[in-house]
């Protein structure tokens, strides 16, 4: 399975893949419970996330069937200009869900900070198109970050809100180190770490 680093020209296609992959994710259902509204909003929200997060984006070569965002250690988590644009656009898109969206983001970052402790590779998101799942794409998308973490002898860290994902990540060497709501009253999350 060939995985390539994706440039901005591929972000729209990757956003569409992630929107499909995360449509039934507990965090997104909590944030946007109305299915039609969630279907309309996920793609532009993922697209904004690609712009805001200073992570490297990896995807399947050719047709994008899966994508992952890996943030290496030492890099700022966000791009300032894109973040400022998102702070204006997001409330217009999300309306009444904006407060929950921002609280969720703060809770995720707080949990990450609790479990990471120092330099680490952070999996800021990964998804595979539903009709392409269980074919090794997810494992291949983990490789760039896991190889980088191994080379630098630092942990790899991720958070998931979907309990069904735990066995997949465990199969790649991650272990659950913390469990909690993101935020209080919000969706349950599992913080997972793969140690060097």
N, C-alpha and C positions, 0 to 999 in steps of 0.2 A: 504494500500500500504506500503510494508516494504522497508525502505531505510537503507542502511548500509554504514559504512565508508569503502572506498575502499583502498586497499594497492597497491603497485607498480605492483603486479602480474596482476591486473585488468586494468592497464592504457592503454594497447594496445586496448582492447575491448572498453573502454570508449572513446578513441581517435577516433575509427571508428564510434561510435555513434555520437559524436560531429561533425565529418567531414560531415556526412550525414545531420545533423540538421542545420548546418551553410552553406551548399553549396550555397543557394540563399540569404544569408545575405548581405545587401548592403555594409558593410565594406569589406567583403571578395571579393565581385564582384569588388569593387573599387581597391583593392590591386592586385587581380589576375583576370583580366577580361576574360581571355581565359578559357572556361569551362573545357576542357580536362586537362589543366595545373593545374587548381584549384582542380580538382578531384584527381590528383596525389599528390598535395602538402598539402592539408588540414590535412590529417591524421598524417603525420610526424610532422607537425607544432603543432597540438594539443598535440601530444605525448611529444614534447619538452616542451610545456607549462606546462604539468603536472610535469615534472622534475624541471623546473625553478621556478615555483610559489610555495611558501611555504604554500599553502592553503591546507585545508583538502578536500579530494575528496569524495563525496557521490554519491551513485548510487542505482539503483533498485537492490533488492536482486535477486540472481539467474541470469537469463539472463539479461544482461545490456541493458536496453531500454532507459535509460536516466542517465545523470550525471551532477553534479554541483560541482564547486570549491568555497568553502567559506573560506575566510581569516579572522580569528579572530583578535581582537585588540591586539596590543602589540607584534605581531609576525613580523619579517622582511618579506617584501613582496616577496623576492626572495632568492633562494639558490645560494650562490656565485659560487661554483664549476660548477654547472649545467649551470649557466648563462654564465660563461666563455666558456664552451663547445658550447653553443648555439651561442655565438658571432662568433665563427669560422664556425659552420655548417650552420647557417641561410643564410649568403650571398651566399654560394655554392648552396643552394636550391632555393633561391628567385631571385638571379641574379639582374637584373635591378630594381626589386620591393623592394630591401632591404631598400633603403632610405625612401620610402613611408611607409614601414612596421615599421621602427624605429620611423619615425615622428608620425605615428598613435599611437604607444605605448606611446610616450611622451605626446601627446595631451590627451589621455585617462587618464593618471596618473595626469596630470595638472588639468583636469576637476574634477576628483575625489577629489583631494586635496582642490579645491575651495569649493566643496559642503559638504565635510565630516567634516572639522573643528576640529576634535578631535577623540577620541576613537570611533570606529565603526566596525561593521561586514561588510565585502565587498564581494559581490557576483562577483567573478572573472570570471564567465562563467557558463552557464547552457544550456543544450540542451536535447531534447527528439527525438528519432528516428522518422522520419516523419510518419511511419505507426503506431506508438504508441501514437501519440499526441491526445489531448483532452480526456484523460482517467484519469486525476488526477495526472499523474506522475510529471509534472512540479511543481504543488502545493506541493506535497510531498517532492520534492527536495529542496524547499524553507525552509521547516520546521527546519532543523538543525541550519541554520543561524538565522532565525527569533526567534527561541526559545532561542538561545544563546544571541542575542541582547536584548530580553525582560528580560532575567534573569539578565543581566549585566546593564540593563537600559541605553543602548546606541543605536544610530540609526543603521539601516541596509541600505546600500548604493549599488546601481548598476548603470551601464550605459548600454544603448541599442542603437544600430544603426538601429533597425527595428521598425518603427512606429506601425506596426501591433502588437507588443508585449505590447504596453502601457496599453491597457485595461486589459490584464492578470495581469500585475504588480499592476495596480490600484485596481483590485479585491482582492489583497492580502495586501492592505494598503499602498502601495507606492504612492508618489506624485512626479510629475515632478518639479524639482527645478531649472533646467538650461537646456538650449538647445543651441547647437552650432556645428560648423564643427570640425571634428577631423581628421587631422589638418585643418587649413584654406585651403579651396579648396577641402577638403576631404569629407567623408560621414558625414551626420548629425547625431548627437548623442543627446540622452536625458539622463540627470542625474536624478536619482530618489532616494528618501529617504523615509524610513519608520521610523518615530520618535517613541521613547519609550513611 
